[in-house]
């Protein structure tokens, strides 16, 4: 048997460079949820306007990701990665300047909303090529035997970024509320330079023989898992959009303290998520049928505890519980979804399921902001009910399978 060779091999250093680029993406995305909501509201925007600014970006980010994937095939992965990183730095810098102008009263009302929306939209349009180009580059540099590990390495890099983002916000906010966003700009620009001077130039190749075919959204084998994941991420986004406001209003914080406190809450949640993935899920590889209901039990418990009039550290602990549950839910449902199809179709199923998180973050923030305008605890309550409903659905389905066994 002829051993398979990688289409375009990369060195270990070059793979780490791609991972570093995705860390910068994770940093930028999580910092946005920590910093933008409280500051934009402080600049005079309503909750629904703030959510609209971020949602518009997510919408274009979601729909243009496959377009950028095709452009990466045509013009090369390195070019698209570098362009996305520099675009992220430039558009985020423009967003900071626009937000600063709104905070100083230089632009107000509808003009402030439109300015922030257009600038943030440009981020969604121009920076959405990083992820598909990075994952395509890793796919080209691995064989079927080590591809899962390589793609998992990139997924872990984004998760590391999700820890660094809130932690950076918490540390830099006392200097200036906008300092964390400037840090993410520098991170993206440095990443773009490293990609330019480290990764090899790549030409277009025919990937039809190495890439799994896309699966239909209506494929009955994975459709239920896709709907489940989208429902889950809508509930998650509903809370993440409003969490910084919730912390600010609960503890009556000023601008700088609000960003710092929200950073610590997000940071604890991200840290417990990574620790659970690293030291439990990856090491012991528990069955998805066990992880999924357990995670769906822990997340609503964490949301419920955070609603209680607890001190700040206890609230951080409650979201640590949410992080543990989240680390169990997502890999479990992805595993179940990919196992529902034939082995040669599992790559296509994984690609289809990967569309659920950005799709959930299109509707979830708007829903969360709308609920928050009625009551600050309502997004947490609705999300906890949604998670409990998903838990009930899972338990009923598992019970039905046992009955047919």
C-alpha positions in Angstrom: 0.0 0.0 0.0 1.3 3.4 -1.0 1.5 5.8 2.0 -0.4 9.0 1.4 1.6 12.2 1.3 0.5 15.7 2.2 -0.5 17.9 -0.8 1.5 20.9 0.5 3.6 20.0 3.6 4.4 22.7 6.2 7.0 22.7 8.9 6.0 22.6 12.6 6.9 26.3 12.8 4.7 27.2 9.9 1.7 25.3 11.5 2.3 27.2 14.7 2.2 30.5 12.7 -1.2 29.5 11.4 -2.3 28.7 14.9 -1.0 32.1 16.1 -3.1 33.8 13.4 -6.2 32.0 14.7 -5.4 33.0 18.3 -5.5 36.6 17.2 -9.0 36.0 15.8 -10.2 34.4 19.0 -8.8 37.4 20.9 -10.4 40.0 18.7 -13.9 38.3 18.8 -14.1 37.8 22.5 -12.7 41.3 23.3 -15.5 42.7 21.1 -18.1 41.1 23.3 -16.4 42.3 26.5 -15.7 45.9 25.4 -18.2 47.0 22.7 -21.5 46.5 24.4 -21.0 48.6 27.6 -19.0 51.3 25.8 -21.4 51.6 22.8 -24.4 51.8 25.2 -22.5 54.5 27.1 -22.1 56.4 23.8 -25.9 56.7 23.6 -26.8 53.6 21.5 -29.7 51.5 22.7 -29.2 47.8 23.5 -30.9 46.8 20.2 -28.7 49.1 18.2 -25.5 47.8 19.8 -26.6 44.2 19.0 -27.5 45.3 15.5 -23.9 46.6 14.9 -22.4 43.3 16.0 -25.0 41.1 14.3 -24.6 42.8 10.9 -20.9 42.0 11.1 -21.6 38.4 12.0 -24.1 38.1 9.2 -21.6 39.0 6.5 -18.9 37.0 8.3 -21.1 33.9 8.0 -22.2 34.3 4.4 -18.8 35.4 3.1 -16.7 32.6 4.7 -17.3 30.1 1.9 -16.7 32.9 -0.7 -13.3 33.6 0.9 -12.7 29.8 0.9 -13.1 29.8 -2.9 -10.8 32.9 -3.2 -8.2 31.1 -1.1 -8.3 28.2 -3.6 -7.9 30.6 -6.4 -5.3 33.1 -5.1 -3.6 31.1 -2.4 -4.0 30.6 1.3 -1.2 32.8 2.4 -2.4 35.8 0.6 -6.0 35.5 2.0 -4.7 34.9 5.5 -2.4 37.9 5.5 -5.1 40.1 3.9 -7.7 39.0 6.5 -5.3 39.8 9.4 -4.3 43.2 8.1 -8.0 44.0 7.3 -8.9 43.0 10.9 -6.3 45.4 12.2 -7.4 48.3 10.0 -11.2 47.8 10.5 -10.9 47.3 14.2 -8.7 50.5 14.5 -11.4 52.3 12.5 -14.1 50.9 14.9 -12.1 52.1 17.9 -11.8 55.6 16.5 -15.5 55.7 15.6 -16.5 54.5 19.1 -14.2 57.0 20.7 -15.8 59.8 18.6 -19.2 58.6 19.8 -18.1 58.5 23.4 -16.9 62.1 23.1 -20.2 63.2 21.5 -18.6 64.1 18.1 -21.2 61.8 16.4 -24.5 61.1 18.1 -27.8 59.3 17.6 -28.5 57.7 14.3 -25.2 59.0 12.8 -23.2 57.2 15.5 -25.2 53.9 14.9 -24.6 54.1 11.1 -20.9 54.9 11.5 -20.3 52.0 13.9 -22.4 49.6 11.8 -20.6 50.4 8.5 -17.2 50.1 10.1 -18.1 46.8 11.8 -19.6 45.5 8.6 -16.3 46.1 6.8 -14.7 43.8 9.4 -17.2 41.0 8.6 -16.6 41.5 4.9 -12.8 41.7 4.8 -11.6 39.6 7.8 -13.8 36.5 7.3 -11.2 34.9 5.1 -8.8 33.9 7.9 -10.6 30.8 9.2 -11.3 29.1 5.8 -7.9 29.8 4.5 -6.2 28.6 7.6 -8.2 25.4 7.8 -7.6 24.8 4.1 -3.9 25.3 4.5 -3.8 22.8 7.4 -5.9 20.3 5.3 -3.4 20.6 2.5 -0.4 20.0 4.8 -1.8 16.9 6.5 -2.8 13.4 5.5 -6.0 11.6 6.3 -4.2 10.0 9.3 -3.2 13.2 11.0 -5.8 15.6 9.6 -8.1 15.5 12.5 -5.3 16.3 14.9 -4.1 19.2 12.7 -7.6 20.7 12.5 -8.1 20.2 16.2 -4.9 22.0 16.8 -6.3 25.1 15.0 -9.6 24.8 16.9 -7.6 24.8 20.2 -5.7 27.9 19.0 -9.0 29.8 18.6 -10.0 28.6 22.1 -6.8 29.9 23.6 -7.6 33.2 22.0 -11.0 33.1 23.7 -9.1 33.0 27.0 -6.5 35.7 26.1 -9.2 38.1 24.9 -11.2 38.5 28.1 -8.1 38.3 30.2 -6.4 41.0 28.2 -9.6 43.1 28.6 -9.6 42.7 32.3 -5.9 43.6 32.6 -5.8 46.6 30.2 -9.2 48.2 31.1 -7.9 50.0 34.1 -5.5 51.8 31.8 -8.2 52.8 29.4 -11.5 51.2 28.4 -10.4 51.1 24.7 -6.9 49.8 25.4 -8.0 46.1 25.0 -9.3 46.8 21.5 -6.0 48.5 20.6 -4.2 45.4 21.9 -6.3 43.2 19.5 -5.3 45.6 16.6 -1.6 45.1 17.3 -2.1 41.3 17.7 -3.7 41.1 14.2 -1.1 43.3 12.5 1.8 41.3 14.0 0.1 38.1 12.9 -0.2 39.4 9.4 3.5 40.3 9.2 4.5 36.8 10.6 2.3 35.1 8.0 3.7 37.1 5.2 7.4 36.4 6.0 7.0 32.8 7.3 4.5 30.9 5.2 5.5 29.7 1.7 3.9 31.1 -1.4 1.2 28.8 -2.6 -0.3 28.3 -6.0 -3.8 27.1 -6.9 -4.3 23.4 -7.0 -7.2 21.1 -7.7 -8.6 20.0 -4.3 -11.5 17.9 -5.6 -9.6 14.7 -4.8 -8.7 15.6 -1.3 -11.7 17.6 0.0 -14.9 16.1 1.1 -18.0 17.0 -0.9 -20.4 19.4 0.7 -23.4 18.0 2.3 -26.9 19.4 1.8 -28.5 21.4 4.6 -31.5 19.1 4.1 -29.6 15.8 4.6 -31.9 14.0 7.1 -29.0 12.3 8.8 -27.4 15.6 10.0 -30.3 18.0 9.8 -31.4 17.4 13.4 -27.9 17.9 14.7 -27.5 21.1 12.8 -30.8 22.5 14.1 -29.8 21.4 17.6 -26.5 23.2 17.3 -28.0 26.4 15.9 -30.6 26.5 18.7 -27.8 26.0 21.2 -25.7 28.8 19.8 -28.6 31.2 19.6 -29.1 30.7 23.3 -25.4 31.2 23.9 -25.2 34.3 21.8 -28.3 35.7 23.6 -26.3 35.6 26.9 -22.9 36.6 25.5 -24.3 39.8 23.9 -25.9 41.0 27.2 -23.4 39.6 29.8 -21.3 42.8 29.9 -24.5 44.9 30.4 -25.7 42.5 33.1 -22.4 42.8 35.0 -22.4 46.5 34.7 -26.0 47.1 35.8 -25.9 44.4 38.6 -22.9 46.0 40.3 -23.4 49.6 39.1 -20.0 49.9 37.6 -18.4 52.8 35.8 -17.0 52.5 32.2 -13.5 51.2 33.0 -14.7 48.9 35.8 -17.4 47.5 33.6 -15.0 46.3 30.9 -12.6 44.9 33.6 -15.4 43.0 35.4 -16.9 41.6 32.2 -13.4 40.5 31.1 -13.0 38.5 34.3 -16.4 36.8 33.9 -15.7 35.9 30.3 -12.2 34.8 31.2 -13.3 32.4 33.9 -15.9 30.9 31.6 -13.3 30.5 28.8 -10.7 29.1 31.2 -12.9 26.4 32.6 -13.9 25.5 29.0 -10.3 25.0 27.9 -9.4 23.1 31.1 -12.4 20.7 30.6 -11.5 20.1 27.0 -7.8 19.6 27.7 -7.8 17.5 30.9 -11.1 15.7 30.6 -12.6 15.5 27.1 -9.2 15.0 25.3 -7.7 12.8 27.9 -10.5 10.5 28.9 -12.6 10.7 25.7 -16.0 10.1 27.4 -18.9 9.0 25.3 -20.9 11.7 23.6 -24.1 10.2 25.0 -22.8 11.0 28.5 -21.3 14.4 27.8 -24.3 15.9 26.0 -26.9 15.6 28.8 -24.4 16.5 31.5 -23.4 19.6 29.7 -27.0 20.6 29.1 -27.6 20.2 32.8 -24.6 22.3 33.9 -25.2 25.3 31.6 -28.7 26.2 32.8 -27.6 25.7 36.4 -24.8 28.2 35.9 -27.2 30.7 34.3 -29.7 30.2 37.1 -27.1 30.8 39.8 -25.9 34.0 38.1 -29.4 35.5 38.4 -29.3 35.2 42.2 -28.0 38.2 44.1 -24.6 36.7 44.6 -21.2 38.6 45.1 -19.0 39.1 42.0 -16.7 36.1 42.7 -19.7 33.8 43.0 -21.0 35.1 39.7 -17.7 34.3 38.1 -17.9 30.8 39.6 -21.4 30.3 38.1 -20.1 31.1 34.7 -17.2 28.8 35.3 -19.9 26.1 35.5 -21.3 27.3 32.2 -17.8 26.9 30.7 -17.6 23.3 31.8 -21.0 22.5 30.4 -20.2 24.2 27.1 -16.9 22.2 26.8 -19.0 19.0 27.0 -21.9 20.0 24.7 -20.2 21.2 21.5 -17.8 18.2 21.0 -20.5 15.8 21.9 -23.0 17.0 19.4 -20.3 17.4 16.7 -19.2 13.8 17.3 -22.8 12.5 17.1 -23.5 14.4 14.0 -20.4 13.2 12.1 -20.9 9.6 13.3 -24.4 9.7 11.8 -23.0 9.5 8.2 -20.7 7.1 6.4 -16.9 7.4 7.1 -16.1 9.1 3.7 -18.8 11.7 4.4 -17.7 12.7 7.9 -15.6 15.6 6.7 -18.6 17.0 4.9 -20.8 16.6 7.9 -18.2 18.4 10.1 -18.1 21.3 7.6 -21.8 21.6 7.6 -22.0 21.6 11.4 -19.3 24.2 11.6 -21.8 26.7 10.1 -24.0 26.5 13.3 -22.0 28.8 15.6 -21.8 31.9 13.3 -25.4 31.3 12.2 -26.5 31.3 15.9 -24.6 34.6 16.5 -26.7 36.3 13.8 -30.0 35.9 15.6 -28.9 35.4 19.2 -27.5 38.9 19.9 -30.6 40.6 18.6 -32.8 38.4 20.7 -30.7 38.9 23.8 -30.7 42.7 23.4 -34.5 42.8 22.9 -35.1 40.7 26.0 -32.6 42.8 28.0 -34.6 45.9 27.3 -37.5 44.4 29.3 -35.6 42.8 32.1 -31.8 42.3 32.6 -32.3 38.7 33.8 -34.6 37.8 30.9 -31.8 36.7 28.5 -30.4 34.3 31.1 -33.8 33.0 32.0 -34.8 32.4 28.3 -31.4 30.7 27.6 -31.6 28.5 30.6 -35.1 27.4 29.5 -33.8 26.7 26.0 -31.0 24.6 27.4 -33.4 22.7 29.6 -35.7 22.1 26.7 -32.8 20.7 24.6 -31.9 18.5 27.6 -35.4 17.2 27.7 -35.3 16.4 24.0 -32.0 14.6 24.4 -33.2 12.5 27.3 -36.5 11.5 25.5 -34.6 10.5 22.4 -32.1 8.5 24.4 -34.9 6.8 26.2 -36.6 6.0 22.9 -33.5 4.4 21.6 -33.2 2.2 24.6 -36.8 1.1 24.1 -36.1 0.1 20.6 -32.8 -1.7 21.5 
